[in-house]
Amino acid sequence: MIEKDVVVIGAGVAGLSLSKMLEKSNIDFVTLEKNYSIGKYGNRIINKEIFRKLDMETDDIIRPIKKMKFYSPSEIKISKESAIERGYVINLRDVEKRIYSQIEDKKNIALNHAVNGIDLKESIVSANGMEVKTKIIIISSGCVNNFESIKNSKRVLCYTKEIPSEDDITVILNNEIAHGFYGWVIPLSNGNIEIGFGSDRLGKDISKASLSEMLYKLPYLHKYKDIRPLRELGGFIPTSIITPMSGENWIKIGDVSGGEPMMGGSIHKCFDEAKLSFDLIKRMLNGEIRSLDIYDNIWGNKIGSDIKKQESIRNLIDSSKNTEIDRVFLSLVDKEIEGEGLINNIFKNIITNLQKIKARPM
Ligand SMILES: Cc1cc2nc3c(=O)[nH]c(=O)nc-3n(C[C@H](O)[C@H](O)[C@H](O)COP(=O)(O)OP(=O)(O)OC[C@H]3O[C@@H](n4cnc5c(N)ncnc54)[C@H](O)[C@@H]3O)c2cc1C
């Protein structure tokens, strides 16, 4: 059995961000990752703040974001443009590789080590026949995990296709087809776009063919039906928060503890949680605190309030009929969308008006 001060389980954005911080502080740790290599393919949108926090470089930008349009179920359009870049389309693979490249001693990231047992009481983690006795266990294994001791968060399955075409960033709301989520278009480099959608109606038993059929049922995406995809992907997004997130000797960070229910801010959540847990790890190893279970409270004060706000926004959209969403879009179509941001401000305007419409139904 080997001994470490900290064991991190999973080398996604959350685990890698934390690993980088631990290495910089000369903390004795190992990160166990089940895959053979770092970097999972998938297009993501991030804002400038998280781009900077992750020490990303301009090479990593697939596209800057200045424009955004939203479609209602009946294809009523509202849009917003900004004179300056509001965020970037990047690839998750490049984010993970960038953080990994900044970790100097690669021996600290043990690839091909699938964790198959976590003994929280004895503080032992087992992976591929190896056992690590540790003071602190950080679980950053994402939202698809099979640990008995860890409850999965509610998840939404997303399905995407990359096709050769041109478009702007687009969000398509439709509660009948994509209940619980929405469809989207993300422009990539080289004249390709990603089209996709997610819904809590999508379960494991749905075939790829029917996923594809559902994708094109969103009216705006129908026009892309006959274009041969270059790539098809699926993935899960967590949509609820799972508590407790911490105990005496452990903390869950990133998607494993759940996620922001909309607006795709999860990479942000991963980084912020890595930083929060890092501060507590240092205090624990310095003998300032005896238990990590204060993490839940600290998380609630710092990040939780934002997520709770998003959760109520999400519930409001989920509980709305397509006709109600259409009415809101109609009322916004000729108006200036208030606020400086793009995606958040459009959502904020839709929500304020949905609340008004629901308060005085037709
Ligand atoms: C289609 C889609 C679109 C998205 N769009 C956006 C977006 O636009 N903006 C945004 O900010 N976020 C977006 N997200 C979410 C974002 O990608 C995630 O929140 C983030 O990447 C999660 O990182 P993580 O480190 O928590 O988990 P993961 O990336 O899942 O990493 C967990 C790691 O743990 C490893 N692991 C799992 N089990 C074990 C085990 N037993 N032993 C060892 N290792 C293990 C896995 O191999 C994996 O590498 C999107 C997600 C999807 C699916």
The ligand as a Tripos MOL2 file, in Angstrom:
@<TRIPOS>MOLECULE
LIG
   53    58     1     0     0
SMALL
NO_CHARGES

@<TRIPOS>ATOM
      1 C1        -22.8050   18.0190  -24.7500 C.3       1 LIG1
      2 C2        -22.2520   18.8220  -23.5960 C.ar      1 LIG1
      3 C3        -22.1360   20.1970  -23.7350 C.ar      1 LIG1
      4 C4        -21.6080   20.9580  -22.6860 C.ar      1 LIG1
      5 N1        -21.4720   22.3050  -22.8760 N.ar      1 LIG1
      6 C5        -20.8510   23.0450  -21.9360 C.ar      1 LIG1
      7 C6        -20.5850   24.4110  -22.1810 C.ar      1 LIG1
      8 O1        -20.9180   24.9420  -23.2500 O.2       1 LIG1
      9 N2        -19.9430   25.1220  -21.2060 N.ar      1 LIG1
     10 C7        -19.5530   24.5530  -20.0180 C.ar      1 LIG1
     11 O2        -18.9680   25.2410  -19.1700 O.2       1 LIG1
     12 N3        -19.7940   23.2340  -19.7640 N.ar      1 LIG1
     13 C8        -20.4150   22.4830  -20.6800 C.ar      1 LIG1
     14 N4        -20.6160   21.1430  -20.4560 N.ar      1 LIG1
     15 C9        -20.2360   20.5860  -19.1430 C.3       1 LIG1
     16 C10       -18.7310   20.4090  -18.9290 C.3       1 LIG1
     17 O3        -18.1490   19.7630  -20.0460 O.3       1 LIG1
     18 C11       -18.5300   19.5460  -17.6430 C.3       1 LIG1
     19 O4        -19.1750   20.2030  -16.5720 O.3       1 LIG1
     20 C12       -17.1010   19.3300  -17.2400 C.3       1 LIG1
     21 O5        -16.2980   18.9610  -18.3360 O.3       1 LIG1
     22 C13       -17.0690   18.2440  -16.1530 C.3       1 LIG1
     23 O6        -15.7710   18.0420  -15.6790 O.3       1 LIG1
     24 P1        -15.5000   17.0450  -14.4710 P.3       1 LIG1
     25 O7        -14.0370   17.0970  -14.2440 O.co2     1 LIG1
     26 O8        -16.3870   17.3030  -13.3220 O.co2     1 LIG1
     27 O9        -15.9580   15.6150  -14.9980 O.3       1 LIG1
     28 P2        -15.4700   14.7600  -16.2460 P.3       1 LIG1
     29 O10       -15.0070   15.5830  -17.3650 O.co2     1 LIG1
     30 O11       -16.5560   13.7680  -16.4830 O.co2     1 LIG1
     31 O12       -14.1810   14.0290  -15.6840 O.3       1 LIG1
     32 C14       -14.2570   12.9520  -14.8120 C.3       1 LIG1
     33 C15       -13.0370   12.0790  -15.0480 C.3       1 LIG1
     34 O13       -13.0740   11.0200  -14.1000 O.3       1 LIG1
     35 C16       -12.6950    9.8320  -14.7540 C.3       1 LIG1
     36 N5        -13.2790    8.7140  -14.0100 N.ar      1 LIG1
     37 C17       -14.5870    8.3710  -13.9200 C.ar      1 LIG1
     38 N6        -14.7260    7.2610  -13.1630 N.ar      1 LIG1
     39 C18       -13.4670    6.9390  -12.7560 C.ar      1 LIG1
     40 C19       -12.9440    5.8880  -11.9550 C.ar      1 LIG1
     41 N7        -13.7220    4.9410  -11.4380 N.pl3     1 LIG1
     42 N8        -11.6140    5.8500  -11.7320 N.ar      1 LIG1
     43 C20       -10.7720    6.7930  -12.2660 C.ar      1 LIG1
     44 N9        -11.2190    7.7890  -13.0530 N.ar      1 LIG1
     45 C21       -12.5420    7.8620  -13.2770 C.ar      1 LIG1
     46 C22       -13.2670    9.9650  -16.1610 C.3       1 LIG1
     47 O14       -12.5690    9.1440  -17.0810 O.3       1 LIG1
     48 C23       -13.0420   11.4440  -16.4320 C.3       1 LIG1
     49 O15       -11.8340   11.7040  -17.0880 O.3       1 LIG1
     50 C24       -21.1840   20.3450  -21.4670 C.ar      1 LIG1
     51 C25       -21.3070   18.9610  -21.3290 C.ar      1 LIG1
     52 C26       -21.8330   18.2030  -22.3720 C.ar      1 LIG1
     53 C27       -21.9490   16.7200  -22.2150 C.3       1 LIG1
@<TRIPOS>BOND
     1     1     2 1
     2     2     3 ar
     3     2    52 ar
     4     3     4 ar
     5     4     5 ar
     6     4    50 ar
     7     5     6 ar
     8     6     7 ar
     9     6    13 1
    10     7     8 2
    11     7     9 ar
    12     9    10 ar
    13    10    11 2
    14    10    12 ar
    15    12    13 ar
    16    13    14 ar
    17    14    15 1
    18    14    50 ar
    19    15    16 1
    20    16    17 1
    21    16    18 1
    22    18    19 1
    23    18    20 1
    24    20    21 1
    25    20    22 1
    26    22    23 1
    27    23    24 1
    28    24    25 2
    29    24    26 1
    30    24    27 1
    31    27    28 1
    32    28    29 2
    33    28    30 1
    34    28    31 1
    35    31    32 1
    36    32    33 1
    37    33    34 1
    38    33    48 1
    39    34    35 1
    40    35    36 1
    41    35    46 1
    42    36    37 ar
    43    36    45 ar
    44    37    38 ar
    45    38    39 ar
    46    39    40 ar
    47    39    45 ar
    48    40    41 1
    49    40    42 ar
    50    42    43 ar
    51    43    44 ar
    52    44    45 ar
    53    46    47 1
    54    46    48 1
    55    48    49 1
    56    50    51 ar
    57    51    52 ar
    58    52    53 1
@<TRIPOS>SUBSTRUCTURE
     1 LIG1         1 GROUP 0 **** ****
